[in-house]
Amino acid sequence: MVTGRSGTIGSVFFTEKDFWPHNTTLWVKDFRENDPKYVYFLLQYLDLSHFASGSGVPTLNRNDVHNGEATLPTDPQEQSAIAAVLTDMDKEIAALEDKLAKVRAVKQGMMQVLLTGEVRLV
């Protein structure tokens, strides 16, 4: 899990692949026996942009985030179940967004042929 430390703050990304973090990122190495995907959703919910400081370039100080408290289920199986439901919901939202984009493209194409008079409705 990775988030920006400087510039754009608040977006949290989940990856299971190895990566090379840059000095403008913060990442989680030790999940302390918590489900990583659950922690990802928790950090998204917490909206880390509220912890931004600095006037010119917003910066996220990890020490500010460390002082925050969150109540979470201690059972890793419950965390995994919650993360699975939220992952399925994200997939459904992505599928609906794709469908919406396609419908908008069809609408735009239909408007083009109707407004140019290429096709006439009787």
Secondary structure, DSSP 8 states (H G I E B T S, - for coil): -EEESBSS-S-EE---S-----TTEEE-S--TTS-HHHHHHHHHHH-GGGGEE-SSS-EE-HHHHHT------S-HHHHHHHHHHHHHHHHHHHHHHHHHHHHHHHHHHHHHHHHTTSS---
